[in-house]
């Protein structure tokens, strides 16, 4: 097969798949969309920065070594994107025109290459616009999220989910949680194809990163990382740590790393128990933090799926998380992590104490922190075979 992959990020979950496609003799062309001045995507650093809108051949020696194939062509597509701080200004109008022109160039290039199937990965603009321009081609969406805010009561669909359902574009989702939700939503839509295919460990985080590493003179800390949003549950993490401190001084630190805002960060700044790195983390920094930590905590109040387990299990680090979304599909409690069934600060405190302070439990856990729960489903070879079968079915329709 001759396959095109167009993605806004998501290199951690797509590059291992691309590698397996290439190993099976398929040809793959990748188009990764970035913002100006970027020199990295998730689990992938570039050898140069891309400053101006347009389509460029991706330069990454580490990626070339990882894929080790002449059957892959990787491009970087630079979009400026509208900026909220400009509002509905003339500047944003100009940005929109420039980006639209770049997106059209991508789609013309894809059309002229006559791919057997085009996999569009991403759930927000401009992936719906790209789908519209390529609607007459054999396209399929891969959606990591189907709702704008899965923790809200409104459960508003993302623009791409709405577009795909309206136009009956085949959809791939990556967790049972998202699969059943989408089935429920689309039950009255005749002829819509929805496929569940998980993704495996983000093994490209093992690529040699040449950029900044985290300069922390700490070991055995509890790590929270990722974008900081209300549903990520930092407030309940703070309450859980407060409960533990009633027993006496903590024997470990908590590192909170990521860009975003939550009011509880101000309380954390006032405590010596926390170390805050409240900004975007490069790949090198993130890898360094994961390697140094003892465990990772995900006190999410809601979730669809998360790439956190697929990232940290690469480095054989256990995860403590509330049992929401797809965490239970990946984490087997007391095997490769701990799942807390009730969203409660006291219950989270018990789990954190067991993970961070019970050495015999932790040491017994480590031999099992070598694979994801139900690991056959998360094996990239098996995942690739599922894509092959599904793509062939779509091509033959």
ZAMITOR-685971 format. One line per 5 residues: for each residue x, y, z of C-alpha. Coordinates in pm, whole numbers. Example, Ala and Ser with C-alpha at 12.3 -4.5 7.8 and 13.67 -1.06 7.14 Angstrom:
BEGIN
1230/-450/780  1367/-106/714
// end
This chain:
BEGIN
0/0/0  97/361/-58  -10/541/261  -22/910/354  -30/1023/716
-122/1384/799  -100/1476/1166  -95/1780/1392  159/1638/1636  99/1285/1769
442/1165/1656  468/948/1969  171/737/1863  225/742/1486  598/697/1419
612/341/1566  320/254/1338  499/408/1039  808/201/1121  605/-123/1117
434/-29/790  775/23/632  906/-307/768  612/-481/598  701/-328/263
449/-46/247  536/306/134  452/591/373  456/969/333  421/1170/655
307/1531/680  350/1670/1033  206/2015/1105  402/2244/1341  408/2607/1453
680/2850/1335  1017/2816/1509  953/2458/1615  1238/2212/1655  1040/1930/1813
720/1733/1828  610/1473/2080  899/1225/2114  1083/1370/1813  1345/1645/1786
1446/1807/1457  1796/1896/1341  1678/2240/1234  1402/2491/1306  1125/2580/1062
1028/2947/1077  815/3026/772  482/2887/651  525/2615/390  615/2250/337
971/2132/407  1155/1801/402  1199/1697/764  1561/1691/876  1619/1454/1167
1912/1215/1175  1760/1032/1474  1437/975/1280  1626/851/973  1811/601/1190
1491/492/1364  1289/433/1045  1587/301/846  1393/294/521  1397/460/180
1022/404/150  935/690/386  911/1058/296  861/1289/593  762/1653/560
707/1936/804  416/2169/728  444/2503/908  123/2685/1001  109/3015/1188
-241/2957/1333  -468/3224/1478  -369/3368/1813  -634/3436/2077  -452/3746/2199
-515/3913/1863  -890/3854/1884  -1083/3913/1559  -813/4140/1430  -669/4218/1089
-358/4022/1191  -562/3705/1242  -730/3759/904  -387/3764/738  -275/3459/939
-588/3273/832  -522/3345/464  -158/3234/487  -250/2913/670  -533/2835/428
-292/2866/137  -43/2630/308  -317/2377/388  -433/2382/26  -73/2320/-88
-55/2016/142  -378/1877/1  -277/1938/-363  52/1758/-297  -136/1466/-141
-391/1448/-425  -119/1448/-689  58/1156/-520  -242/922/-563  -223/746/-226
-421/429/-163  -535/562/174  -488/885/369  -486/870/749  -565/1210/905
-461/1219/1272  -601/1493/1493  -929/1612/1637  -911/1992/1597  -872/2256/1323
-727/2240/1060  -778/1863/1034  -1146/1913/946  -1050/2158/671  -795/1907/537
-1063/1638/538  -1296/1866/343  -1033/1931/77  -957/1558/49  -1314/1430/82
-1312/1267/-262  -999/1069/-169  -988/752/42  -951/914/385  -984/787/741
-959/984/1064  -771/878/1377  -922/1063/1674  -749/1076/2012  -1038/1283/2149
-1399/1295/2038  -1518/1560/2287  -1388/1914/2336  -1396/1873/2715  -1467/1515/2817
-1503/1619/3180  -1786/1866/3115  -2157/1793/3129  -2222/1926/2778  -1990/1675/2601
-1957/1894/2294  -1800/1713/1999  -1473/1833/1848  -1499/1999/1508  -1334/1700/1341
-1563/1446/1509  -1865/1643/1389  -1721/1671/1037  -1638/1300/1016  -1983/1192/1136
-2164/1436/905  -1966/1319/603  -1953/950/707  -1574/944/701  -1434/624/862
-1301/684/1214  -1035/507/1422  -1036/560/1799  -781/431/2048  -970/333/2362
-1283/134/2446  -1409/441/2628  -1400/654/2310  -1529/363/2097  -1845/309/2303
-1910/683/2334  -1881/729/1958  -2100/426/1892  -2363/573/2123  -2351/912/1949
-2357/769/1595  -2616/495/1646  -2865/675/1423  -2613/741/1143  -2634/471/878
-2312/366/707  -2056/515/949  -1747/297/1005  -1585/312/1350  -1281/101/1437
-1106/53/1772  -727/20/1744  -510/92/2046  -163/242/2030  144/98/2200
436/238/2393  579/565/2266  913/404/2191  1048/706/2003  1110/869/2342
1416/641/2343  1562/833/2047  1876/1033/2137  1763/1382/2233  2022/1657/2198
1834/1943/2361  1800/2056/2721  1763/1800/2998  1604/1875/3334  1860/2004/3584
1720/1859/3907  1939/1732/4189  1659/1504/4300  1582/1135/4281  1279/926/4379
1027/1206/4344  662/1176/4243  606/1329/3899  303/1494/3742  360/1612/3384
159/1736/3089  -66/2028/3011  -223/2169/3327  -602/2179/3305  -884/2160/3559
-977/1799/3480  -619/1684/3550  -704/1697/3924  -408/1890/4071  -634/2019/4349
-717/1667/4464  -347/1578/4444  -272/1875/4671  -540/1760/4916  -399/1405/4914
-49/1532/4992  -191/1751/5271  -349/1440/5424  -16/1255/5411  164/1546/5581
-57/1507/5888  142/1190/5964  470/1381/5951  711/1541/5702  705/1392/5353
992/1164/5256  968/1265/4891  909/1568/4671  636/1622/4414  742/1766/4079
465/1929/3876  584/1997/3522  387/2143/3234  230/2449/3080  -105/2580/3197
-279/2733/3496  -465/2598/3796  -535/2812/4107  -384/2539/4327  -41/2610/4178
-18/2917/4404  -57/2696/4712  202/2456/4576  451/2740/4526  422/2824/4895
517/2470/4998  868/2322/5001  717/1982/4917  658/2084/4556  886/2176/4269
703/2353/3988  822/2370/3629  527/2567/3494  612/2587/3124  641/2383/2808
884/2093/2843  1115/1987/2562  1164/1618/2491  1504/1608/2659  1369/1766/2976
1070/1534/2987  1280/1221/2935  1520/1336/3207  1236/1390/3457  1077/1052/3386
1411/873/3424  1477/1042/3760  1132/1002/3915  1017/707/4124  660/707/3993
415/918/3792  79/1037/3921  -232/1104/3709  -506/1232/3941  -738/1294/3644
-1103/1350/3727  -1202/1235/3377  -1029/1105/3065  -1080/943/2728  -740/787/2690
-402/928/2787  -55/895/2639  105/914/2985  122/535/3049  249/473/2695
525/724/2767  638/631/3118  617/254/3073  889/293/2808  1113/385/3102
962/120/3331  805/367/3574  477/281/3749  170/505/3739  -76/602/4014
-408/711/3864  -778/734/3925  -966/461/3741  -1115/684/3472  -1117/669/3092
-880/413/2943  -635/390/3233  -770/47/3329  -709/-74/2972  -337/-13/3018
-268/-22/3392  -328/-341/3588  -345/-232/3951  -63/-367/4170  102/-510/3856
233/-215/3656  83/64/3868  -198/151/4106  -554/241/4015  -776/426/4263
-1141/335/4202  -1296/625/4394  -1213/987/4311  -1126/1084/4665  -824/1259/4818
-798/1010/5106  -796/713/4869  -535/883/4650  -323/954/4958  -327/585/5050
-215/485/4699  62/748/4685  193/643/5026  196/279/4920  383/360/4599
632/607/4742  693/481/5098  639/103/5093  975/-16/4959  885/-386/4957
569/-318/4754  758/-95/4510  1043/-342/4462  791/-620/4403  613/-406/4147
917/-327/3932  951/-666/3759  592/-626/3636  643/-269/3511  766/-401/3180
450/-409/2973  107/-261/2946  -195/-450/3075  -320/-687/2803  5/-619/2620
-77/-819/2304  -334/-555/2215  -67/-286/2256  201/-462/2051  296/-249/1750
318/-552/1520  -39/-649/1607  -153/-287/1582  0/-255/1235  -175/-573/1119
-509/-425/1233  -444/-110/1031  -348/-320/728  -674/-516/736  -885/-206/794
-714/-1/523  -752/-285/271  -1123/-306/352  -1161/68/293  -964/58/-32
-1176/-228/-168  -1510/-58/-91
// end
